[in-house]
Amino acid sequence: MAQQRRIAVTGAFGTLGAAVVRAALAAGHAVAAIDRAPVPAGLGAAHGFGGVDLADTTAAKGALDAAAAALGGLDALVNIAGTFRFETLADGSAETWDLLYRVNLRTAIAASRAALAHLPDERGRIVNIGAAAALKAGAGMGAYAASKSGVMRFTEALAEEVKTRGITVNALLPSIIDTAPNRADMPKADFSRWVRPEQLAAVILFLLSDDASAITGALIPVTGRV
């Protein structure tokens, strides 16, 4: 039987975060669900922490310390907190770049820094969410791709920093995730080609497992058939 992990998930009340929380609970893990939004009903056995600005280092430390206290320790962090904007440079604003840096990258930095004090040597895990779209930015994708590219470089750098402790740090690079907002934005798309949140959750749980102990610093495409 797989060893139980004590897992903190950021962005836990969104579509992907909720899927990861459900999958982790179903697999017998203990979960702390952290988000900027209020704690919703239906978290099940997860410990919920809402109203947390994870880009704020003090708030992030408080949330991760509270998560570790609730779970009796912390083995893994899954950084899912993030957002998306589509706008060209000419028609957009510089503030969008600041926003996406703050929500997509700084949250992962602050949460990871706070989690490192709790993660155990040899079995600690961090999983981040990058983006396949960050490998080559298209028109209107500059701010988003730049912030997600930052997540990817951060993943690689942190993996090198903590590899002597035996802590692994990896990132998934999803394509279009099959969510209600994405379906509404692209109603004529073939949704069956997109990657489902449950598929991403399965890969995340593998990366948290003992079987994935040799994988670190990896940027893993999970793109469905896009």
C-alpha positions as CSV (number, residue, x, y, z in Angstrom):
1,M,0.0,0.0,0.0
2,A,1.3,3.5,-0.9
3,Q,2.5,5.5,2.0
4,Q,0.2,8.3,3.1
5,R,1.3,11.8,2.2
6,R,0.4,15.1,4.0
7,I,-0.2,17.4,1.1
8,A,-0.9,21.2,0.9
9,V,-2.6,22.3,-2.3
10,T,-2.8,26.0,-3.3
11,G,-5.5,27.2,-5.6
12,A,-7.4,24.4,-4.1
13,F,-10.9,25.7,-4.7
14,G,-10.6,26.1,-8.4
15,T,-11.4,23.4,-11.0
16,L,-7.9,21.8,-11.1
17,G,-7.2,22.3,-7.4
18,A,-10.5,20.7,-6.4
19,A,-9.7,17.7,-8.6
20,V,-6.4,17.3,-7.0
21,V,-7.9,17.5,-3.5
22,R,-10.5,14.9,-4.4
23,A,-8.0,12.5,-5.9
24,A,-5.6,12.9,-3.0
25,L,-8.3,12.2,-0.4
26,A,-9.5,9.2,-2.4
27,A,-6.0,7.8,-2.4
28,G,-5.9,8.1,1.4
29,H,-3.7,11.1,1.7
30,A,-4.2,14.0,4.2
31,V,-4.9,17.3,2.6
32,A,-4.8,21.0,3.4
33,A,-6.7,23.1,0.8
34,I,-5.5,26.7,0.5
35,D,-7.0,29.5,-1.6
36,R,-7.6,33.2,-1.9
37,A,-11.3,32.5,-2.1
38,P,-13.5,31.7,0.9
39,V,-13.6,28.0,2.0
40,P,-16.5,26.3,0.0
41,A,-18.8,23.6,1.2
42,G,-18.0,20.0,0.2
43,L,-14.3,19.8,1.0
44,G,-14.8,16.5,2.6
45,A,-12.0,15.5,4.9
46,A,-9.7,18.2,3.7
47,H,-8.6,21.1,6.0
48,G,-9.7,24.3,4.4
49,F,-7.8,27.6,4.6
50,G,-9.5,30.5,2.7
51,G,-8.8,34.2,2.2
52,V,-5.1,33.6,1.9
53,D,-3.0,36.0,-0.4
54,L,-0.3,33.5,-1.2
55,A,1.7,36.2,-3.0
56,D,2.3,37.8,0.4
57,T,5.2,36.0,2.1
58,T,3.8,36.5,5.6
59,A,0.4,35.2,4.6
60,A,1.9,32.3,2.8
61,K,4.1,31.3,5.8
62,G,1.1,31.6,8.1
63,A,-1.0,29.3,5.8
64,L,1.7,26.7,5.3
65,D,2.5,26.7,9.1
66,A,-1.2,26.2,9.8
67,A,-1.5,23.5,7.2
68,A,1.5,21.6,8.7
69,A,0.0,22.0,12.2
70,A,-3.4,20.7,11.0
71,L,-1.9,17.7,9.2
72,G,0.7,16.8,11.8
73,G,3.5,17.7,9.4
74,L,3.9,18.3,5.7
75,D,5.3,16.0,3.0
76,A,4.3,17.8,-0.2
77,L,3.2,21.1,-1.7
78,V,1.2,21.4,-5.0
79,N,1.2,24.9,-6.3
80,I,-1.9,25.3,-8.5
81,A,-2.8,29.0,-7.6
82,G,-2.9,30.9,-10.9
83,T,-4.9,32.9,-13.4
84,F,-5.0,33.8,-17.1
85,R,-5.4,36.9,-19.2
86,F,-5.4,37.2,-23.0
87,E,-4.4,40.6,-24.3
88,T,-2.0,42.1,-26.7
89,L,0.6,44.6,-25.6
90,A,-1.0,47.4,-27.6
91,D,-4.5,46.8,-26.3
92,G,-3.6,45.7,-22.8
93,S,-1.7,47.2,-19.8
94,A,1.6,46.7,-18.0
95,E,-0.5,46.0,-14.9
96,T,-1.6,42.7,-16.4
97,W,2.0,41.6,-16.5
98,D,2.4,42.5,-12.8
99,L,-0.8,40.6,-12.0
100,L,0.2,37.4,-13.7
101,Y,3.6,37.5,-12.2
102,R,2.1,37.9,-8.8
103,V,-0.6,35.2,-9.1
104,N,1.2,32.6,-11.3
105,L,4.8,32.9,-10.1
106,R,5.1,34.8,-6.8
107,T,2.5,32.6,-5.1
108,A,4.6,29.5,-6.0
109,I,7.7,31.2,-4.7
110,A,6.2,32.3,-1.4
111,A,4.4,29.0,-0.8
112,S,7.5,26.9,-1.6
113,R,9.7,29.0,0.6
114,A,7.3,28.6,3.5
115,A,6.9,24.8,2.8
116,L,10.6,24.1,2.8
117,A,10.8,24.5,6.6
118,H,8.4,21.6,6.9
119,L,9.2,19.2,4.1
120,P,11.2,16.1,5.1
121,D,14.5,15.2,3.6
122,E,14.4,12.3,1.1
123,R,10.7,12.3,0.6
124,G,9.6,15.9,0.4
125,R,7.8,16.9,-2.8
126,I,6.9,20.1,-4.7
127,V,4.8,20.1,-7.9
128,N,4.2,23.3,-9.8
129,I,1.9,24.1,-12.7
130,G,3.6,25.6,-15.8
131,A,2.0,25.8,-19.2
132,A,2.7,24.2,-22.6
133,A,1.9,27.6,-24.1
134,A,4.9,29.1,-22.3
135,L,7.3,27.1,-24.6
136,K,6.4,29.5,-27.4
137,A,4.2,32.5,-26.8
138,G,1.6,33.6,-29.4
139,A,0.0,36.9,-29.9
140,G,-1.9,38.0,-26.8
141,M,-0.1,35.4,-24.7
142,G,2.9,37.4,-23.7
143,A,2.1,38.1,-20.0
144,Y,0.7,34.7,-19.4
145,A,3.6,32.9,-21.1
146,A,6.2,35.0,-19.4
147,S,4.8,34.3,-15.9
148,K,4.5,30.5,-16.6
149,S,8.0,30.5,-18.1
150,G,9.1,31.9,-14.8
151,V,7.4,29.0,-13.0
152,M,9.4,26.6,-15.2
153,R,12.7,28.3,-14.5
154,F,11.9,28.5,-10.8
155,T,11.1,24.8,-10.8
156,E,14.5,24.0,-12.3
157,A,16.4,26.3,-10.0
158,L,14.7,25.1,-6.8
159,A,15.2,21.4,-7.8
160,E,18.9,22.1,-8.0
161,E,18.9,24.0,-4.6
162,V,17.2,21.2,-2.7
163,K,18.4,18.0,-4.4
164,T,21.0,17.3,-1.7
165,R,18.1,17.1,0.7
166,G,16.4,14.5,-1.5
167,I,13.4,16.8,-2.1
168,T,12.0,16.7,-5.6
169,V,10.6,19.7,-7.5
170,N,8.8,19.2,-10.8
171,A,6.3,21.1,-13.0
172,L,3.5,20.0,-15.3
173,L,3.0,21.8,-18.6
174,P,-0.7,21.4,-19.4
175,S,-2.3,22.4,-22.7
176,I,-6.0,23.5,-22.6
177,I,-7.6,22.1,-19.4
178,D,-11.2,21.0,-19.8
179,T,-13.0,23.4,-17.5
180,A,-16.4,25.1,-17.8
181,P,-14.8,28.6,-18.4
182,N,-12.6,27.2,-21.2
183,R,-15.6,25.5,-22.8
184,A,-17.6,28.8,-22.6
185,D,-14.7,30.7,-24.2
186,M,-14.2,28.1,-27.0
187,P,-17.6,26.6,-27.6
188,K,-16.7,25.2,-31.1
189,A,-13.6,23.3,-29.9
190,D,-13.4,19.6,-29.6
191,F,-13.4,19.2,-25.8
192,S,-12.4,15.5,-26.0
193,R,-8.9,16.6,-27.1
194,W,-8.3,18.7,-24.0
195,V,-6.6,17.4,-20.9
196,R,-9.1,16.7,-18.1
197,P,-8.4,17.9,-14.5
198,E,-8.5,14.3,-13.3
199,Q,-5.8,13.3,-15.7
200,L,-3.5,16.1,-14.4
201,A,-4.4,15.1,-10.8
202,A,-3.2,11.5,-11.5
203,V,0.2,12.7,-12.8
204,I,0.6,15.0,-9.8
205,L,-0.1,12.1,-7.4
206,F,2.4,10.0,-9.2
207,L,5.0,12.7,-8.7
208,L,4.3,12.8,-5.0
209,S,4.8,9.1,-4.7
210,D,7.9,7.1,-3.7
211,D,8.0,5.7,-7.3
212,A,8.8,9.2,-8.6
213,S,11.7,9.8,-6.2
214,A,14.2,9.8,-9.2
215,I,12.4,12.6,-11.0
216,T,13.3,16.2,-10.2
217,G,13.7,19.4,-12.2
218,A,11.4,17.9,-14.9
219,L,9.0,20.0,-17.0
220,I,6.4,17.4,-18.0
221,P,4.0,18.0,-20.9
222,V,0.4,16.8,-20.1
223,T,-1.4,18.0,-23.2
224,G,-4.1,15.5,-24.1
225,R,-4.4,15.6,-27.9
226,V,-4.1,19.3,-28.4
